[in-house]
Amino acid sequence: MEILKRIQYIIKATINTFLEDKINRVKKKRRPVHEYTDDSFFNHHYQETTNQKQHTTRRVDPNLVGHYAALEIPYGSDLETVTSAWKRLLKKYHPDLYSNDPGKIEIAQKITQGLNEAYATIQKALKENRVYL
């Protein structure tokens, strides 16, 4: 049953990241020219171009999104958050906790390997500044 909850958390984290990215793109769309009257188009256009220079767009690395979702944290979290999530999930899914059932041990080993891979990949990306906030 815990595996189903984990899958639910992973799906939620992935969907939230993509929805947030889509909302940011929609907010940046401009109104058509015919909606402006008089000089308001030029004033609005000037404000948008100056605002665009101040704000950088958030680029999402699709490979890292899955790793962040595996750790059940939002995309772009800092290394401290990543480490605490990794430790929390390792305590929950460590194979030693399921020593009585060989089937559960195998599943726990796969989950633990996935968590370790996600942690290592995110840690490397954060050190190389490949995560865009």
C-alpha positions as a LaTeX table, in Angstrom:
\begin{tabular}{lrrr}
\hline
Residue & $x$ (\AA) & $y$ (\AA) & $z$ (\AA) \\
\hline
Met1 & 0.00 & 0.00 & 0.00 \\
Glu2 & 2.91 & 2.35 & 0.70 \\
Ile3 & 4.16 & 1.85 & $-2.84$ \\
Leu4 & 0.84 & 3.13 & $-4.23$ \\
Lys5 & 1.12 & 6.23 & $-2.03$ \\
Arg6 & 4.68 & 6.74 & $-3.25$ \\
Ile7 & 3.57 & 6.50 & $-6.87$ \\
Gln8 & 0.85 & 9.03 & $-6.11$ \\
Tyr9 & 3.40 & 11.46 & $-4.63$ \\
Ile10 & 5.70 & 11.06 & $-7.63$ \\
Ile11 & 2.87 & 11.73 & $-10.08$ \\
Lys12 & 1.73 & 14.78 & $-8.10$ \\
Ala13 & 5.25 & 16.25 & $-8.01$ \\
Thr14 & 5.70 & 15.76 & $-11.75$ \\
Ile15 & 2.33 & 17.25 & $-12.64$ \\
Asn16 & 2.83 & 20.24 & $-10.33$ \\
Thr17 & 6.18 & 21.06 & $-11.93$ \\
Phe18 & 4.78 & 20.97 & $-15.45$ \\
Leu19 & 1.65 & 22.94 & $-14.49$ \\
Glu20 & 3.75 & 25.61 & $-12.82$ \\
Asp21 & 5.91 & 25.91 & $-15.93$ \\
Lys22 & 2.81 & 26.15 & $-18.18$ \\
Ile23 & 1.23 & 28.83 & $-15.95$ \\
Asn24 & 4.42 & 30.88 & $-16.11$ \\
Arg25 & 4.41 & 30.69 & $-19.92$ \\
Val26 & 0.75 & 31.70 & $-20.14$ \\
Lys27 & 1.32 & 34.70 & $-17.86$ \\
Lys28 & 4.01 & 35.98 & $-20.22$ \\
Lys29 & 1.76 & 36.07 & $-23.30$ \\
Arg30 & 0.93 & 39.53 & $-24.61$ \\
Arg31 & $-2.43$ & 40.97 & $-25.50$ \\
Pro32 & $-3.17$ & 41.42 & $-29.23$ \\
Val33 & $-2.60$ & 44.89 & $-30.71$ \\
His34 & $-6.32$ & 45.52 & $-31.37$ \\
Glu35 & $-7.05$ & 45.49 & $-27.62$ \\
Tyr36 & $-5.03$ & 48.67 & $-27.11$ \\
Thr37 & $-6.24$ & 52.19 & $-27.68$ \\
Asp38 & $-4.19$ & 55.32 & $-28.38$ \\
Asp39 & $-0.65$ & 55.14 & $-27.03$ \\
Ser40 & $-1.38$ & 52.42 & $-24.51$ \\
Phe41 & 0.11 & 49.77 & $-26.85$ \\
Phe42 & 3.47 & 51.49 & $-26.91$ \\
Asn43 & 3.47 & 52.09 & $-23.15$ \\
His44 & 2.49 & 48.47 & $-22.47$ \\
His45 & 5.06 & 47.13 & $-24.96$ \\
Tyr46 & 7.80 & 49.23 & $-23.35$ \\
Gln47 & 6.87 & 47.93 & $-19.88$ \\
Glu48 & 6.87 & 44.33 & $-21.07$ \\
Thr49 & 10.29 & 44.58 & $-22.69$ \\
Thr50 & 11.81 & 46.17 & $-19.59$ \\
Asn51 & 10.15 & 43.55 & $-17.35$ \\
Gln52 & 11.46 & 40.74 & $-19.56$ \\
Lys53 & 15.00 & 41.95 & $-19.07$ \\
Gln54 & 14.56 & 41.83 & $-15.29$ \\
His55 & 12.98 & 38.37 & $-15.12$ \\
Thr56 & 14.67 & 35.30 & $-16.47$ \\
Thr57 & 12.59 & 32.45 & $-17.79$ \\
Arg58 & 12.57 & 29.20 & $-15.87$ \\
Arg59 & 13.92 & 26.38 & $-17.99$ \\
Val60 & 13.02 & 22.90 & $-16.84$ \\
Asp61 & 15.33 & 19.95 & $-17.46$ \\
Pro62 & 12.99 & 16.98 & $-18.12$ \\
Asn63 & 15.59 & 14.47 & $-16.88$ \\
Leu64 & 15.89 & 16.23 & $-13.54$ \\
Val65 & 12.12 & 16.56 & $-13.12$ \\
Gly66 & 11.83 & 12.80 & $-12.75$ \\
His67 & 14.63 & 12.68 & $-10.20$ \\
Tyr68 & 13.07 & 15.47 & $-8.14$ \\
Ala69 & 9.73 & 13.64 & $-8.33$ \\
Ala70 & 11.38 & 10.41 & $-7.15$ \\
Leu71 & 12.50 & 12.27 & $-4.04$ \\
Glu72 & 9.00 & 13.77 & $-3.69$ \\
Ile73 & 10.19 & 17.39 & $-3.69$ \\
Pro74 & 9.51 & 20.31 & $-6.04$ \\
Tyr75 & 11.80 & 20.96 & $-8.99$ \\
Gly76 & 14.60 & 23.38 & $-8.18$ \\
Ser77 & 14.86 & 22.61 & $-4.46$ \\
Asp78 & 18.24 & 23.32 & $-2.90$ \\
Leu79 & 20.77 & 20.67 & $-1.90$ \\
Glu80 & 19.78 & 20.76 & 1.78 \\
Thr81 & 16.15 & 19.92 & 0.89 \\
Val82 & 17.28 & 17.21 & $-1.52$ \\
Thr83 & 19.51 & 15.63 & 1.12 \\
Ser84 & 16.84 & 15.65 & 3.82 \\
Ala85 & 14.24 & 14.14 & 1.44 \\
Trp86 & 16.71 & 11.46 & 0.36 \\
Lys87 & 17.50 & 10.53 & 3.96 \\
Arg88 & 13.82 & 10.51 & 4.93 \\
Leu89 & 12.90 & 8.18 & 2.07 \\
Leu90 & 15.88 & 5.89 & 2.70 \\
Lys91 & 14.76 & 5.45 & 6.30 \\
Lys92 & 11.30 & 4.56 & 5.04 \\
Tyr93 & 12.26 & 2.15 & 2.22 \\
His94 & 15.59 & 0.66 & 3.33 \\
Pro95 & 15.78 & $-3.10$ & 2.54 \\
Asp96 & 16.88 & $-3.99$ & 6.09 \\
Leu97 & 13.41 & $-3.02$ & 7.33 \\
Tyr98 & 11.85 & $-5.86$ & 5.33 \\
Ser99 & 14.16 & $-8.72$ & 6.28 \\
Asn100 & 11.27 & $-11.18$ & 6.79 \\
Asp101 & 9.86 & $-10.99$ & 3.25 \\
Pro102 & 12.17 & $-11.65$ & 0.24 \\
Gly103 & 9.69 & $-10.08$ & $-2.19$ \\
Lys104 & 9.60 & $-6.84$ & $-0.25$ \\
Ile105 & 13.39 & $-6.83$ & 0.06 \\
Glu106 & 13.72 & $-6.93$ & $-3.73$ \\
Ile107 & 11.25 & $-4.07$ & $-4.18$ \\
Ala108 & 12.94 & $-2.05$ & $-1.43$ \\
Gln109 & 16.34 & $-2.56$ & $-3.10$ \\
Lys110 & 15.00 & $-1.23$ & $-6.41$ \\
Ile111 & 13.46 & 1.79 & $-4.70$ \\
Thr112 & 16.67 & 2.45 & $-2.76$ \\
Gln113 & 18.74 & 2.24 & $-5.96$ \\
Gly114 & 16.38 & 4.71 & $-7.63$ \\
Leu115 & 16.62 & 7.09 & $-4.68$ \\
Asn116 & 20.42 & 6.91 & $-4.68$ \\
Glu117 & 20.57 & 7.53 & $-8.43$ \\
Ala118 & 18.17 & 10.49 & $-8.13$ \\
Tyr119 & 20.17 & 11.98 & $-5.27$ \\
Ala120 & 23.51 & 11.60 & $-7.08$ \\
Thr121 & 22.14 & 13.10 & $-10.31$ \\
Ile122 & 20.54 & 16.10 & $-8.59$ \\
Gln123 & 23.61 & 16.69 & $-6.43$ \\
Lys124 & 25.82 & 16.71 & $-9.53$ \\
Ala125 & 23.45 & 19.02 & $-11.40$ \\
Leu126 & 23.29 & 21.47 & $-8.50$ \\
Lys127 & 27.09 & 21.57 & $-8.21$ \\
Glu128 & 27.36 & 22.23 & $-11.95$ \\
Asn129 & 24.59 & 24.89 & $-11.79$ \\
Arg130 & 22.42 & 23.01 & $-14.31$ \\
Val131 & 19.22 & 23.51 & $-12.28$ \\
Tyr132 & 17.54 & 26.72 & $-13.31$ \\
Leu133 & 15.47 & 28.35 & $-10.60$ \\
\hline
\end{tabular}
